[in-house]
Amino acid sequence: MTSDIENLQQLIQDGISQFALQGLTMIVITVILFSTNVVLALWTVLLVVPLLVAFSIWYHHASEKGYLLARDRIATVLADLSESLYGIRVVTANNRQRRNINNHRHVVGAYRDANAYTGRVNAIYGPSTLMIGILGQAMLLGIGGHMVLTHHLNVAQLIVFFLFLNRFFSPIQLLVQQYTTLQQGRSSIIRLRELVETAPSVDEGPDAITLPTIEGRITFEHVDFGYLPGEPVLHDVNLEIAPGESVAFVGPTGAGKSTMAKLANRFYDPTSGRVLLDGIDIKTVTLRSLRSQLGVVPQEPFLFAGSIRTNLRFGRPDATDEEIELAVEVVGLGELVERLPEGLDTPVHERGQTLSAGERQQLALARAFLARPRVLILDEATSSLDLQSEIVIERALDRLLEGRSAILIAHRLTTAQRADRIVVIDDGGIVEMGTPDELLAAHGAYAVMYDAWLASGGRDATRASS
């Protein structure tokens, strides 16, 4: 997109004005040629213009293909470079430097080939139009000379005609050069238009209403969903979460736990069925009013370049310093803030690279706490934490969940056990649900997961707390 905009900028700054100037010049000179001698002017139009038009049509199709290919491949070059730089530690740790360099050379080579193709097309088009102009002038000179010999034209008129004829071909050559810029800009416009016109997977309707302040009742009503047609992830899911209730989704990887959370936040719409908030179908409300009352802490929290304070205020820019300090205290970030040289004003750099994974997770939790959402969605919120940090976060969760409806996506059962209710999801549906004690007494899927958790060294949060 950056490269396309640069091409478009060049076209707007130079190309359009040149096209207008040279085009106007051609029109004026054509009028003068016809006023000087109609016969020679007609021969000019009949001999030269059709050939130039034919070559321009060929160039239009050939260059469009080449420039579109070049635009795609420069995007691949930049994406590959960005990916390698962002994943430099992984590349180094796996000794992939040489292979990544070779791969980037192939990517750059493909971009070079695309440019070589457009270069060949330009090499044919430019000299060919120049040759047509020279041959056209030679033929017109012969026709004009014959007219002079037959006394249909005098020498002075022939000289004047050819002086203006040279001025006629000069803007044509300039237009040929600018046509290359036009084709580059046109290919960029096509790519930018494709990007801008890409329809969002989720959009609000023209008659969407503003969601009023909610209590937090979440209802999944006969929900089906699949990321790809014919490959369902969820099938006929029915679940109701009461206002102020926290529910943990547990189950094997790929069972659909995170998908349930994404449907609740309307990152996706169900294939069939409905998701309701306080009895209101979330497809009928504005996205802004919906998401302003939902807080999300993803499995891999995203931090923006800036200070810790800026990132904490991301969901609520008007938060006071006292509220920020309370959020820091609640999630256990106080020690980190005191250790940093500039405290809350310490920059975290792009994507939080100066912080550990656990610290980024704590910061994301503090951000969610500060936003004061009515419904909280935590997707593996403790997955990146060590045992000591996990204990701190679990205590913070009690404060964070207080009085709020919450969906907890959890692989660590210590997190799930802090919820009021646990829902086991597998095979695209709800296998069982209940309190931790009820599910253990049922000796079902949760009990099997619980035994495996303890066997792997996991701890029981309920026993630990007691």
N, C-alpha and C positions, 0 to 999 in steps of 0.2 A: 504494500500500500504506500509506503514511504517513497519507493522508487517511482511508482505510478504518478504520485502527486508531483514529484519533481519534473517528470516528463510533461505533465499537464501545465505546470507553471511555465516551462520553457515555451510551450505552444502558445499560451495566452500572452506572454510578454513579447515574443518576437513574431511567431508564426501568423497570428491573425492580422496584425497590422501590415505585415509584408504581403499577405494574400490580398488584402483590400487595396493596397497601393499598386501592386503589380497588375492586379485584375483591372483596376480603373485605367492604368496606363495602356493596357492592351485594347480596351474598348475605345479609348480616344484615338489611338493610332490606327485602329481598324477603320474608324470613321474617316480619318484623313486619307488612308489608302484608297478607299472607295471614292472619295472626292477627287483624288489625283487621277486615278484611272480605274474604271470599273472592271475592265477585262482582266487586268493584272491582279486586281484585288480578288476577283472571283477565282482565278487560278490559284492564288495563295490559299484561299479558304478551302478549295476543293482538293489541292495536292497535299498541303501540310497538315491542316487541322484534323482530317480523318485519321491519318497515321498517328498523330500525337494522341488523339483520343483512344485509339485502339491500344497503343502501348500503355497509356495511363490506366485503362481498365485491367490489362494484364498485371501491371504493377500493383494496382489496388488489391487484387486477390492474393498475389504472391507475397507481397510485403505484409499484408494483414496476418497471414498465417505465420510468417517469420517473427513479427513483432509480438504477437500473442504468445508464441512459444518462448521468446526471450523474456517476456514479463513473468511467465510461469517459472522459468528456470532461475532468474535472479531472485525470485521469492524463495526458491529451494536453497540457493546459495546462502542467503541471509539466515534462513531458518536453521540450516545445518551448522553454520558458524555460531549462531546464538546457542543452539543446543549443546555444542561441544564446549563452549565457554562456560555455560551455566553448570554443566556436569563435569567440569574439569577434574574435580576430586575423584569422581567415579572412574573417569578415563585414566587418571594416573594410577589409582589403586589397582586397576585391572590390566595395566600395561598396554593400553589401547592407543597410545599416542601415535605410533607409526600407522596403525590401521585406520585411525580416524583421519590422519593427514592424507593417506591414500584415498580414502572415501571422499574427502573434501576436494581432492584434485579431480576425481571423477565428476563430482557435482559441478565444479568450476569448468571442467572440460565440456560438459553438456551445455553450459551457458555459452561457452566460446563457440561451440558448433552452431548454436542458434544464431549468434551474431554473425558467424561466417556465412550462414545462409542468407541473412538479410543483406550482408555486404555484397554477395554475388548478385543478388537481385538488383541492388542499387548500381552495381558496376555494369549491369546490362542496360538498365533504364536510362541512366544519366548520359552515357556516351551515345546511346541509340537516338535519343531525342536531339542531341547535338548534331549527330550525323544527318538526321532528317532535316534539321534547319539548314545545314550547309548544302545538302543536295537540293533542297527546295529552292534556295537562293540561286544555285547554279542553273536549275531548270527555268526559273523565272527570268534570269538574265538572258537565257537563250530565247525565250518567248518574247521578252521585251526588245532584244536586238532584232529579231525578225520583224516586229511591229515597226521599229525605226526604219528598217530597210524598205518596208512596204508603205512607208509614210502614214502609218496609223498612229504614230507616236513620235515626238521629237526627242532629241538627246537630253535636253534640259528636264523634261518631264520624267524621263527614265532615271536620271540621276536623283531627282527629288524623291521619286518612288522608292529607290533602293536605299536612300538615306533613312527614310521612315521605316523601310522594311527591316533594316538592322535594328532599329528601335523596337520593332514588333517582336523580333526573336529574343532580344535581351531579357524582357520580363518573363518570356516563356522559360528560359534557362533558370532564372531565379525562382520561378514558381515550381520547377522541377525539384530544386533543392529544398524548397519549403514544403513540398509535398511529402518528402521523407519525414520531416518534423511532424507534419499533420498525421501521417500514418502511425508514428510512434505515439503521439498524443491520443489518437483514436483508439489504439489498442489499450492504452492506459484507462481511457474512459470506459471501455467495455468491461475491463476487470473491476474498476471501481463501482460501476453500476451493478455488476453481479454481486459485489459485496454488500452494497447499500440495500439492494432489493432482496437480499436473503431474508425470508420470512422467519421471525422468531418461532421456536417450537411452542412457546406459550405466549399468548397475547390476550389483552383484555378486550372485551367487546365494546362496541360504541355506546351501549346502554349500561355499562358497568356502573355499579353504585359504590358509594364509599362505605366501607365496612365500619360499623359503629364499634365503640369500645366493647371488647368481648370479655366474657367470663373465662373462656378457655375450654369449652366442651368440643372435643374433636371426634368426628364420626367418620369412619370408613364404611361405606354402604355398597356392598356387592361390587367391590373394586377389582377390575382386571387391568393388567398393564404388562406391556412388553416393549423393550427398546427396539426390537426388530420385528417386522410383521411375521406372524406365525411362530414366534419364539416367546411365549408368555413367561414372565418372571413372577407375577402374582395372579392368582385366580380366585375370584369370588371371596374376597377378604371382607369380613365384617368385624368391626371393632369400635367400641366407644370408650373414650377417655373422659372422665368426669372433670369438671373445673377444679383446679388445684391438685389433681392426681398426677403422679409421676409413674410412667410405664416404661419398663426396660424391654427392648427387643433383643433377644438372644437367638443364636442358631448358627449353623455352619456358614462358612464363607460362600457368598453367592446365593444365599437363600432368599434375599429380598429385603433385608433389614434397612439398609440405607435407602433403598427404593421407597419404602414406606415413608421415611422421613422427607424425601424429596417430593413426594406427592402431597404431603401435608403442607410443605412450604411452597407448593405449586411451581417447582422447578420443571415439573412435567405434569401433564394432564392424564388421568386414567383413560385407558382404551374404552372402558365401559364402567358404569357405576359412578358414584359421587363421593367427594370428600367435603364434609361440612364443618363449619366453625359456628358454634352456637345455633345450629340448624340452618345456616346460610351456606349455600353452595359456593365454594371459593372461586368457581369459574365466573360467577356473576358480579364479583367485586373488583375494584381497581387494585392493581398489583401494589401500588404505593401504600394504600390503606391496609392491605393484608400484611405486607412484610414489615411495616412499621410496628406491628404488634407481635412479630415473631422474632426470636433471637436464635441464631444458628452458630454453633461452634463446630467447624468441620474437623475431619480426622487429621488433615494437614493444614493447619491455620496459615493464612496468607497475611503477611505484614507488608506494609508499604514503606518506601523510602521516606524517612522522616524521624522524628523523635518518638520516644515511648509515649509521651503525652498525646501527640498527634494521633497515634494508632489507637490509643485508648478512647479518644473522643470520636473515632471514626463513625460509630453508630449513633452518637449523640453529641454533636458539636458544641451544644450550649452547656455541657456539664461543667460544674464548678470545680475548683481545685480541691475543695473539701470532699466532694463526691468521688473524685479521682483517687484521692488518698484512701478513702474508705474501700474502694474497689481493690486497690493494691493490697490493703491489709487483709481483706476477706480471702483473696486467693493465694496469699502467702508470697507476694512479690516484694515485700518490704526489704528483705535482706538483699535481693538483687539490686534494687533501686539504690540502696545505701552504698553498695559496693561500686556502682558505676560512677565515673568521674563527674558527670553532669547530672546525675539523678534522673528524674523524669524527662529531662531535656536531652538526654544522651541519644544520638542518632542510632537507629538500628540498621541503617543502610537497606539496599534493595532486597526485598523478600526476607528481611530479618536475618541476614547472614551472620551478623555479629552475635547472635544469641543461639543457645543450644535448642534442640528440638523441644525439650521439656519446658524451657523458658518461653518459647514461642507459644506453646500450648497454654501456659499459665496466663500469658498476656491476652490470648484470645478469650479465655474464660473471664478475665477482668473486663474486657471490652463488652462481652455479653452481659455481665452483671451491671455495668454502667448504663447500658442501653435500656434497662428496665422493661424487657419484653413481657407480654402477657402469657406467651407460650414459648418454651425454651426447647430447642432441639440440639442434643449433644451427640455427635457422631464420633464414637471412640475417643471421648474427650480425655481419657487417661492413658491412651495407648503409647504415648511418647515419654511417659514419666517413669522415673526410678521409684523404688519402694517408698523412700522418705517423702518425695514430692507427691506421690500418689496419696499418701495418708493426709498430707496437707490439703490436697485438692478435694479429697472425699469429705473432709470437714467443711471446706468451702461450699461443696455441693449442697450440703444441708441448708446453708444460708441462701444459696443461689436458687434452690428449688422451692423455698418456702413461699406458699401461697400462689404458686404458678403451676399451670399444666406443663408437663414435660415429657418429651420422648427421649429416652436414652438408648443409643445404639452401643452395645457393649459386647466385647469378647471376654473381658475380665469380669468374672462373676462378682468380684468385690464391689464393682461399680453397680452392677445390676441389682445386687441385694439391697442397695439403698433406695430402690424404687418401691412405690406402694404395691405395684403389681408387675409380674414378669410375663411376657408373651413370647413363647417359643415359636419361631418361624422356620419352616422347612418345606421343601418341595412346592414352593409358590403359595403357601397358605399358612394359617395358624394351626399349629399342632396341639398346643395346650396353653392355658393361661391360669394365673392365680398368684397368690403370695408365695414367697420362697418356701415357707414351711408347708403350704398346701401342695406345691409341686414336688417337694421331696417325699412327702407322704404318699403321693400318687405313684411313685416309682416309674415314672415315664421318661420322656426324652430329656427333661431338665435334670432329673436325678442322675442319668447317665453322664451328662455334661458336668454335673457337680462332682461326681466321683472322679472323673478324668481330670478335673481342675485341681482337686486336692492332691491327686497322685502326681501331678506335674509340679507340685510345690506351691500351688496357690493357697491363699488364706481365706478363711470365712470371715467376712466383715461383721456379721452379726455376733459371732463369738468373740471376735477381737474387741468389738465395742463394749461387750458385756464383761 
